[in-house]
Every structure is written in structure tokens, then in C-alpha cells.
């Protein structure tokens, strides 16, 4: 019977409802596995290559095993040695030990994607078993009962079975020999098998004396006849002495066949003949069939892993037990995974272990709270692979010191898809052999794109039908759709858990919708009919023109020679014409990217990095009321992902997934986008949007493009953007593509610290005006600023450090910087807790400076002595002509002395108060503006006192003057001060 006839009925579309009801059916709650590489496909690659020879590889001494929150300490048991007692005096005993060492070395290896984000989370160190549910073929073929996600998340499973119990006797008392272990993409089948092999290598699986793993993908590539014994020794050379004993002794052997969906098995005798001789050469598929028939090595145990769609390829009579991997259905187990994954020693760098432990604990706590209050995240993390994605994203956001500089968010998602879909075809029985990721990009990508364009994240069954079934015309297409529904659908889409939306679907992780939408666009799936036809005709006619000599020889026999040039030109013109027609698609991609990147309706949202952070950790504070209207959906990651996908590294990975993006296409898209992007970036973006723009350029990973775009940015305003280490790295990376001077860099109120300044050091050197106020920078930060100002390439002329707790030690560092700096002309130390000692230190070094023109020491609790010391030095300074000393603890006598000193010195101006003898100071508005800007950060009671004193000075000076114009001027300033004082007293300012 054909596969098309065996499958279930596809119509009506109501079957999608059944699928929604059964997405996580019968999920257990007691035990899950824990490992940093818990990504299906990550372990699968370990079955593909020949296992290396055993050398001096030492096995770990023990293991801590977590099962449903409990742990047991297992040591090397002696039972495995008992199983080898009959081989004690035979060379095969040593061969099996070598086999164990080689398998342990190979299967303990971690993929590159895991090693990039901190220390390896080894399988033989800490592990939590997965929930495995005993099932049956009838349950697999029958729709699951009507259960909602909310109920399934915490529903106990009565049929949970441990990995070590898979080969126990069944309900009828029969010994189980063949086990089929199945699960959808992302549940961790390959990782589970990998852990099973490692357990056996360490003596924790004493039931079997020999374990022989095979990759069905590897077997599918070979069709030449080969005997079972030759197949084993070809893969595992050190088993040469053991293979002759297979079938001739009571050796307990376990064969592991990973990824059965890669093999096309035929259990009919007419298709696969019987074979009971391990020495008889037959095709690899015939070896698998006869092993499962128990005709070849009937005493051997076999465990098969497969996706649900391929379970039916093995007749039920050859299967002793069906078992389903059910994932992290209990949020407590998800929390355990996150706690152990994010709390690995050295996770945030070698030099920051002590300081980062609190940050790690805080991350885990915030994530745990969000799992409790946001069920959609818990539903997504039911799949262990998404737990890996969450941890990797958090590692990228927070532990920048250990993340490679070239790593991008798009790279994380692309690597995540490679770990889950690398080398996977949707259906090995389909002649098109379409890659799974290509199918996803064309179908799910279309749904994601239409959702982004219509600004929605929830999809009805009608939406699914339009995207998945609108072009289903053949039996082959329906077969592919059925395989997708059973194996892949719930990896990307899951029922919504929000009240009132239970009958809709959402993407498992919100950012995945934007990634797939971007992939759909960049791959050129969004084309007009003319563009599709144009591309196909261009390719066809292009092939003809390649053999133009042959065509000319044929036609020259029937046409006059004068027509040959015409024909030749037609063959040349048509490919160009159709190439131009299909090439318009690249202009459309560039237009979509630029339009979405600068979409004004998204302005003033948090930048995308903060949005990603809040989607994982949640938003601290009160939850939104269910009846309250939600905010409009924001899709700012969509254009950023489009840029990231075009980077060379991500295109190389997507090529492996069957999603090809040519170099020429990427070049033409960048060329078409360049002018629009540069023109829009000059308009002056809000800080959060500017951060998104910089992040886009970082994700694009095109230095030439970035350099041209950045040269037009002379003013960079990122005020109030929370500059995490990652954002600082992005800013440094993007700005580092050029060496041009920046007129102004505004980092006011950006949560900067010493490490942030260290990351940004190369950028700060090139900034003429540098705003660092309101960042809680202390004395350690002043040390970095000192090094900055003393650097021979420093061009900083205007430095503002107002409202930072610099203190006396910080003043010492800044004084040293002033003594050796040659670029600084304006320095603001307003409200920096200098005190008298700090001001005097600065005064001592001020004489060595030859370029400073303005110094602001306002609101620093200076007394008469320190203020006079500063002004005395200022009088002798070659260029300094303005010193701000307002809002300090200067007495009336001190003010008079300062006023007289100012009058004695031509040009030097000490701004202490709003009056200048019997006239108003020319800088009264400047002083009041400074006060108003800083009121949110200053001590309001002290400001009220100062304003009251200023008001007294104004009234006294007004009474002393007889000039009516001056009196009017005093009255105007008095009214401004009274207005500010009144608002301050009533709390309206």
C-alpha cells in the first residue's frame, strides 16, 4: 500500500482543530532531561561520522542525575563487569572497553553553537531525564482528546516510563525487544539517545553488554550490499574481535537506529528478502528490516528514534513498545533547567565570576516569575530546544564578555534552526526531496509575513488554511502537508493561552514570527506572477543561449544566413530582459527592508533589545488588566532580521538548510537599499530608533555598507537608552567601521558604568562633545575618563559629567587628566559631590592646563575657601574665563569677595548668583535653565533654600538701583524665580 493511501484523511480543515487539541497531548510532569545541548539535531550529527579510535581518554568517575526534581548519585556499578565475565579471558573484553571510551569521547562532544555561550554543559556532569510516555499505535493514529494547553501544562501523566525501563516486560508479560521512541522536531530525541550512549559508556546501563549506535541518515546514503558484521567493523574498527561472537553467544546487544524517517523500509517479502546470516551482504535497509523482523540476531534489542509521521513505516507486529518524548511539561522542571543552565561557573567570564553571581541569580528569578505569570512562555518552553534558545538569547543579552564580537541575534536564530533542521528533508519518500526548512520558509514564512504586514500575532484556522492549503493541488503536496502537520507544526505554532483567544494560534516564540517573515521575503518567495515567470523563462532561455552554436547550426540549414544575426540577438536579449524583470524582486526586498526599518508608527517604542529582554523575562510591575486594550504589536525585529539573514555567515548556514541566497542577490539588495537607508538616517531618529538602526547595521555584518551609512552620522543621541554591555559593544562595533570624528555623542542617563566606558573607549576618543551626565559614574569611571583625556588621539573638547557621584577620588583622576590634556575646552562637574577637597585638587592641577575655557563646579557643597582657591587660579589661567559656582555653600561675604575678584580680572567670570552688583547677571537665564533641567535629580529642599536666597538677593539689588530699566529687569527675573519656587513648593515642577 502506498504511503499516500496509508495516511489519514486530510480534509476537512477541521483537522487543524484536532491538531491544535493534540499539540501537547498526554504530557507528563515528573522528569525531564537537562543539558546545554538539548537541541534535536545537535546530537544527531554525532551518528554521521566514524567514531575515533580510543586513546588515553579517561571516563568520568560519577554523575549527578536529576529526575523530576530529585537526584541520585550513581557510581560505577560492577554489574557491567559481571555481564562480561564470560569474556574475561578473551580479547573482546578489552575491545568493548575501547569501544566505550571512543563512544564516550565522541558523544560527549558539544557542538560549536553550544561552546560559543559559556562552558560546556556536559551530559556526564548533570542531567535530568525527559518525560517519556508509553504509547500505542492506536493512540498515534487517533486524534487526542480535547485538552487545552493550560490543562496540559501541569497535567500528570499516568503512563510515564523511565529510559532504563523501556525494555521491561509489557503488560502481557512478554519481553520487549524492539522499542520505537518518537517525538516531534525539537523534543530532543537525538540528545536523549546521546545521553543513553554516554550512560552505557559510564556503566550506568548494565542491562546491555554492548551498544552499537547507527545513524539512519548515514545508512540511507549507501545502497551497496554489505554484511552486518562488515557494517559494524567499518564504523567501529575496534570491535573486530567482538563481531564474530554476535549471534553465537549470549552477549546482550543493543542496536540504536537514530532517525528512522531517513530510511525507506519495505517489510514485504517481495521487497526485502529474509536474511539471518550476519555475514551475508545485503543493502543497509535490508539489514535494518531483518533486525526489526527479529530474523537477523533475534536476541538483540533495538531502539528506533523517529518523527511521528514515520512511525507507521514499521508494522505494529514488529514493535514491542511505543514511547513518546513529551518534553518539559512542568514549569518547575523548566525553572530547574534555566537555573542550572544560567548558573554555570564562569558563565559570564573569567574575571567577573564574583560580581556576576548576583546578576545570574536575578536573571533566573525574573525568568521564573515570568514563567509563572506568562503561560505562553511556559507553553513554548515545553520543547527543550526552545529552552536552549531562551538561555542562549539571555547569554547573548547579558554575558557579552564571553560572546564572540561577531555573534548576532540573527546568527543565534539561524544556528538554532540548523541544530534542529540540518540535513532534514520533510519526507524522504517524496521525489521532490524538499528540505524541511525550505518548506517551512515557503509556508510558515508566508503566514508570518502576512501577520507582520497586518500587525497581528494570533492566527485563526482560516488564516492557516489560506497559507497552507491554498496551493495544494496534487497528492504529493497533500502528503507533504500531512507530514508537516504531524512532525513540525507545533515546533513553530502553538495554541494561544490568552483568555478569549484559545482557538487561535501564535508563534511559539514571538521573535520567530519576525525571523520567518524576514526569511520569506529575502528568499524571494514574495513575488509577483510576472517576476516568477520572468525568472523561469530567463533560466530556460539562458540555457538555450549557452548552446547557441548548436542552435545556429540547426537553423542555418532551413533559414537564410541574413536571419542568423536576428536570431542571435533574440537569444541574447531575452535572457537580459527577463533577468531585469526577475531582478526587480531584489529592489522590492530592499524597499521593504528600508520601509520597515524607518516605520514612523513604531517610533518611541523601547529598542528591540529591550523588547526581546522583556518578552523573555517579563515586564516588572503590575500586570495588564485582562479588559484593558493591548498595545499595538511592534515588529521592529523584522527588518533587522532581513539584514542579518543577508550576512555571509548566515547565508552559509541557510545554504546547508536548503535555503539558498546568492552573493549577487545580497549585493544587489544592499546596493538598492543604501541610498534610502542613508537618507532616512540623516533625518534625526529618536534615541530608541537610532539604537535599532545601529543594531541593524551590526546584524548586517557588512563593513563597507556600515561605513558608508555611519559617515553621515555626525550627531549620535542615545540619551535615556539603557546601554547594556551588548548595546555598548554594538555601538563600538558599528562606529568602529570608520575613523571620522563625531560632533556630539549624547549618553545622558544611559546606565553607564566603568565596563561600559571601557568598551566604548575607541568611540569616545573621536567625539568632540561628550555627554555623560546622570549615569552614576564613580571614581573608577573617572580613572577610565582620565585615560581617555590623556590619550594622544583624544579630540574631546566638551565633557559633561553632571549628576554623577565622582567624589574626591574622582576629582583626583580628573585633575590629573586636566594637567595633561590638550583638547578639552568645556568641563561640567555640576553636582558631582566634589566637596572642598575635590575642588582644591582640581585647582592645584588647573595651572598646568593651557586650553580649558569654561569650568562648572556648581552644586558641589563648596565653601568660601575652596571657591576662592578656584577663582584665584582661574585669574592666572591663560584661557579660562568662566567658572560656575552657583548653588554652593558660599557666604554673603564670600560672594562679595568673589565679585571683587571678578571685577579685578578682565574676562574672568565667576557665576555665583543672578545679580551683578546693581544689575542682573547676563547669565541668569542660563543658571535658571540648569536648575530646571536638574530638578528631578537634585535635593528639592535644598533647591528651595537656594532659590529663596536668590530671591532675597534680587530684591535687595533692585532696591539699591535707581535705574528704571534695571528695576524692570530685576522684576522680570524675580517673577521667574517666584514662579519656579511656587511650582516647586506645590510639587508641580
NORPEFEN-V696276 format. One record per helix or strand. SS is the DSSP state (H for helix, E for strand). FROM is the first residue (numbers start at 1). TO is the last residue. If there is no record, write none. Layout:
ss: [SS	SS]
from: [FROM	FROM]
to: [TO	TO]
This chain:
ss: [H	H	H	E	E	H	H	H	H	E	E	H	H	E	H	E	H	E	H	E	H	H	E	H	E	H	E	H	H	E	H	H	H	H	H	H	E	E	H	E	H	H	H	E	E	H	H	H	H	H	H	H	H	H	H	H	E	H	E	H	E	H	E	H	E	H	E	H	E	H	E	E	E	H	H	H]
from: [3	15	44	63	70	79	85	91	112	126	132	137	149	160	163	178	189	210	216	226	228	237	253	260	282	284	301	308	316	321	331	350	375	384	400	409	425	435	436	459	461	475	489	493	505	510	529	548	561	600	608	637	648	663	687	703	715	725	742	754	767	779	798	807	826	835	854	864	882	892	909	915	919	924	940	964]
to: [6	21	47	67	74	83	87	107	115	128	135	141	153	160	165	182	201	215	220	226	235	243	258	262	282	293	306	313	318	325	342	373	380	398	402	421	425	435	453	459	468	487	492	495	507	522	546	555	597	602	617	645	656	681	700	710	717	735	746	764	771	790	800	820	828	846	856	876	884	904	911	916	920	937	960	986]
